[in-house]
Amino acid sequence: MTKHSKLYVYVDESVQDTNGQLFVVVTVISDAARDELIESLQKIETSSGKGHHRKWMKTREKERIAYLEEALTSQ
């Protein structure tokens, strides 16, 4: 009997926010890395100024860019 790992898939589409231009982000993370990723992204939300509870569209452009830059360069 083989043991199956859980996979978590996160998908975001911003077609409504871009007036018809489709943007899709897909990330697949194994069960073992999920908690680490969530913790890391929450720290980036804080350090970038985005905040945990603010919607992306209500976030200022400066904070969005800071969040994306840090998320893309963090390991």
C-alpha positions in Angstrom: 0.0 0.0 0.0 1.5 3.3 -1.0 1.1 6.5 1.1 -0.2 9.5 -0.8 1.0 13.0 0.0 -1.5 15.9 0.2 -0.9 18.6 -2.4 -2.3 22.1 -2.0 -3.1 24.1 -5.1 -3.6 27.8 -5.0 -5.0 29.6 -8.0 -5.7 33.3 -8.4 -7.2 34.9 -11.4 -7.5 38.7 -11.8 -9.6 38.9 -15.0 -12.1 41.2 -13.3 -9.4 43.5 -12.1 -7.6 43.8 -15.4 -10.6 44.5 -17.7 -10.4 41.2 -19.5 -6.7 40.5 -19.5 -6.3 37.1 -17.8 -3.6 36.6 -15.3 -3.4 33.2 -13.5 -1.0 32.2 -10.8 -0.8 28.5 -9.8 1.4 27.1 -7.0 1.6 23.5 -6.0 3.1 22.9 -2.6 3.5 19.6 -0.7 2.1 19.2 2.7 5.5 19.5 4.4 6.3 22.9 2.9 2.8 24.5 3.2 3.1 25.8 6.8 6.5 27.3 6.1 5.2 29.1 3.0 2.2 30.5 4.8 4.5 31.8 7.6 6.9 33.3 5.2 4.2 35.1 3.1 2.6 36.5 6.3 6.0 38.0 7.3 6.3 39.5 3.8 2.8 40.9 4.1 3.9 42.7 7.3 7.3 43.9 6.1 6.0 45.2 2.7 3.2 47.1 4.4 0.4 45.2 2.6 -1.0 43.7 5.9 -2.7 40.4 6.5 -6.3 41.4 6.0 -6.2 44.0 3.2 -7.4 42.9 -0.2 -5.0 43.1 -3.0 -7.0 45.7 -4.9 -7.1 47.9 -1.8 -3.4 47.8 -1.4 -1.3 50.7 -2.6 0.9 50.1 -5.7 4.1 50.8 -3.6 3.1 48.0 -1.2 2.1 45.6 -4.0 5.5 46.0 -5.6 7.4 45.6 -2.3 5.4 42.5 -1.6 6.0 40.9 -5.0 9.7 41.8 -5.0 10.2 40.2 -1.6 8.1 37.2 -2.4 9.9 36.5 -5.6 13.4 36.9 -4.1 12.8 35.1 -0.8 13.8 31.5 -0.4 
